[in-house]
Amino acid sequence: MHIGYIGLGIMGRPCALNLLKAGHRVSVWARCPESAAALLDAGANWAESPAALAGQVEVLVTNVSDTADVEAVLLGEQGAAQGARSGLICVDMSTIAPNGARRIAAQLAGHGIEFLDCPVSGGEVGAVNGTLTIMVGGNADALKKARPALMAMGQTITHIGASGAGQVAKACNQIAVAVGVAAVAEIVKLARACDVDPAPVRAALLGGFGQSRVLDVHGQRMIDDNYAPGFKAKLHAKDMHIVMDTAREQGISLPAAERTMQLIDQLVAQGEGELDSSAIARLIWRQN
C-alpha cells in the first residue's frame, strides 16, 4: 500500500519505519522537517503539506498530540481534506477526546473520507517492536482495508465500535494504568512502613491474582527509583483530563481516576512533567 504518515515523534517515527520494513511505500510530512530525516534515509518520500500527502496515498496515518492538532492537519488550511481523493482512509493513532473523534469523522465524511480513531497502548517499546495494542473506532469495511497498515505497527487490533469508540477504550486504558500506578505505589509504601523489602513482595504478587503489567514494569521503576520516561507525566495528565471531561459529559463520577489525575497534575505543576507518570509514587510516599 501507499501510506502517508504525519506526526514523527517518539511513537510516530518507529511506526512509520515499521511500515517501510513491512514493504509499504511511505510518504511523510511533519511540522519539523528534521524529524523525518531517518525515514527519508530509510526510503520514505517527503510531501510538502498534508493536502499534498493526502492526494498521493491510500491510507493516511496521523499521530499527533491532541484534538486540535488532529483537526489542524486533517481539516485546516492545507489540511488533508483539501487534497484528498474520495475514498481515502484516515487512521488517527493520537489520543484525543471521543467527541472530538466523532466530530472529525463527521466532517471528513463530507469530503468522502473515512476516519478511524485508532489510539494505541504499548508505549515507545511497542512502537519500536511493532507490537502495539490498537483500539479502533469507525467503519468495519474501512478497518478491513486499513488492516495491512495496522498489522505492521501493532500486534493486537480490536474493533471497538463506531467512531469515537476507540478513544473511549483508550480512556479506559489510561484509567487502568493511572490507578494501577497509584495502587503499586501504595503497595511499596505499606511494605516499607512494615520494614519489609518491597522487591520480594512484588515478586510474590506477580505470581498471584494481583499480578499486572503495571506491577511488573512500574513496580520495578519504583524499587529502583528510576523514572526515565516510558510515558511522560505531562502526556498522561492530558489523557486523564480527557477521561474526566468525558465522565462529566456522561454525568458520572470516577473518584479513583480523579484522585490519580490530581496527583499527576501535581507532578507536572512542580516541573516534573518530563518524568514517567509513575513518579507520582514519590508524592504518595510523602503523604501520611
Residue pairs with C-beta under 8 A, 6 or more apart in sequence:
1 24
1 25
1 58
1 59
1 148
1 149
2 24
2 25
2 26
2 27
2 56
2 57
2 58
2 59
3 19
3 24
3 25
3 26
3 27
3 57
3 58
3 59
3 60
3 61
3 149
4 26
4 27
4 28
4 29
4 47
4 53
4 54
4 56
4 57
4 59
4 60
4 61
5 12
5 15
5 16
5 19
5 26
5 27
5 28
5 29
5 39
5 44
5 60
5 61
5 62
5 63
6 12
6 28
6 29
6 30
6 50
6 53
6 60
6 61
6 62
6 63
6 64
6 73
6 80
7 30
7 61
7 62
7 63
7 64
7 69
7 73
7 93
7 94
8 16
8 28
8 30
8 32
8 35
8 36
8 39
9 35
9 63
10 124
10 127
11 63
11 93
11 120
11 124
11 127
12 61
12 63
12 93
12 127
13 35
13 38
13 39
14 124
14 127
14 128
15 61
15 63
15 93
15 127
15 132
15 153
16 26
16 28
16 39
16 44
16 61
17 38
17 39
17 42
18 127
18 130
18 152
18 153
19 26
19 61
19 149
19 152
19 153
20 26
20 39
20 42
20 43
20 44
21 130
21 152
22 148
22 151
22 152
24 148
24 149
24 152
25 45
26 39
26 43
26 44
26 45
27 44
27 45
27 46
27 47
27 53
27 56
27 57
28 36
28 39
28 40
28 44
28 45
28 46
28 47
28 53
29 36
29 46
29 47
29 48
29 49
29 50
29 52
29 53
30 36
33 46
36 44
36 46
40 46
47 53
47 56
49 78
49 83
50 73
50 74
50 78
50 79
50 80
50 82
50 83
51 78
51 79
51 80
51 81
51 82
51 83
51 84
52 83
53 60
53 80
53 83
54 60
54 80
54 81
54 82
54 83
54 84
54 85
54 88
55 83
55 84
55 85
57 88
58 88
58 89
58 145
59 88
59 89
59 90
59 91
59 145
59 146
59 149
60 80
60 84
60 88
60 89
60 90
60 91
61 90
61 91
61 92
61 93
61 149
62 70
62 73
62 74
62 90
62 91
62 92
62 93
62 94
63 92
63 93
63 94
64 70
64 73
64 94
65 94
65 238
66 94
66 96
66 238
67 96
67 97
67 100
67 104
69 94
70 92
70 94
70 96
70 100
70 104
71 100
71 104
72 79
73 79
73 80
74 80
74 81
74 90
74 92
74 104
74 108
75 81
75 104
75 107
75 108
80 88
80 90
80 113
81 107
81 108
81 111
81 113
84 111
84 112
84 113
86 111
86 112
86 113
87 112
87 113
87 114
88 112
88 113
88 114
89 113
89 114
89 115
89 116
89 142
89 145
89 146
90 108
90 113
90 114
90 115
90 116
91 116
91 118
91 146
91 149
91 150
92 101
92 104
92 115
92 116
92 117
92 118
92 119
93 118
93 119
93 120
93 134
93 153
94 119
95 119
95 167
95 170
95 174
95 238
95 239
95 242
96 117
96 119
96 167
96 242
97 167
97 242
97 245
97 246
98 117
98 137
98 164
98 165
98 167
98 168
98 171
98 242
98 246
99 164
99 246
99 249
100 167
101 115
101 117
101 137
101 163
101 164
101 166
101 167
102 163
102 164
104 115
105 115
105 117
105 138
105 163
105 164
106 163
108 114
108 115
109 115
114 138
114 139
114 142
115 138
115 163
116 136
116 137
116 138
116 139
116 142
116 143
116 146
116 166
117 136
117 137
117 138
117 163
117 164
117 165
117 166
117 167
118 134
118 135
118 136
118 137
118 150
118 166
119 134
119 135
119 166
119 167
119 169
119 170
120 126
120 127
120 132
120 133
120 134
120 135
120 153
120 154
120 170
121 132
121 133
121 135
121 170
121 173
122 131
122 132
122 133
122 154
123 230
123 231
124 230
125 131
125 230
126 132
126 133
126 154
126 155
127 153
130 152
130 153
130 154
130 155
131 154
131 155
132 153
132 154
132 155
132 156
133 154
133 155
133 156
133 158
134 150
134 153
134 154
134 156
134 157
134 158
135 158
135 160
135 165
135 166
135 167
135 169
135 170
135 173
136 143
136 150
136 157
136 158
136 159
136 160
136 165
136 166
137 160
137 161
137 162
137 163
137 164
137 165
137 166
137 167
137 168
137 169
138 162
138 163
138 166
140 159
143 150
143 159
147 157
150 157
151 157
158 169
160 166
160 168
160 169
167 242
168 246
170 239
171 239
171 242
171 243
171 246
174 236
174 239
174 240
174 242
174 243
175 240
175 243
175 254
175 256
175 257
176 214
177 214
177 231
177 236
177 277
178 236
178 240
178 257
178 260
178 261
178 264
178 277
179 256
179 257
179 260
180 212
180 214
180 215
180 218
181 214
181 218
181 260
181 277
181 278
181 280
181 281
182 256
182 259
182 260
182 263
182 280
182 284
183 214
184 214
184 215
184 218
184 219
184 222
184 278
184 281
185 222
185 278
185 280
185 281
185 284
185 285
186 284
187 198
187 201
187 202
187 205
187 215
187 219
188 198
188 201
188 202
188 219
188 222
188 223
188 281
188 285
189 284
189 285
191 197
191 198
191 201
192 198
198 219
198 222
198 223
199 223
202 215
202 219
202 220
202 223
205 211
205 215
206 215
206 216
217 230
218 276
218 278
218 281
221 227
221 276
221 278
221 281
222 278
222 281
227 275
227 276
227 278
227 279
228 275
228 276
229 274
229 275
229 276
230 276
231 276
231 277
232 273
232 274
232 275
232 276
232 277
233 264
233 267
233 268
233 272
233 273
233 274
233 275
233 276
233 277
233 279
233 280
234 268
234 273
234 274
235 277
236 264
236 277
237 261
237 264
237 265
237 267
237 268
237 273
237 277
240 257
240 260
240 261
240 264
241 261
243 254
243 257
243 261
244 254
244 257
244 258
244 261
247 253
247 254
247 257
260 280
263 280
263 283
263 284
264 277
264 280
266 280
266 283
267 273
267 275
267 277
267 279
267 280
267 283
272 279
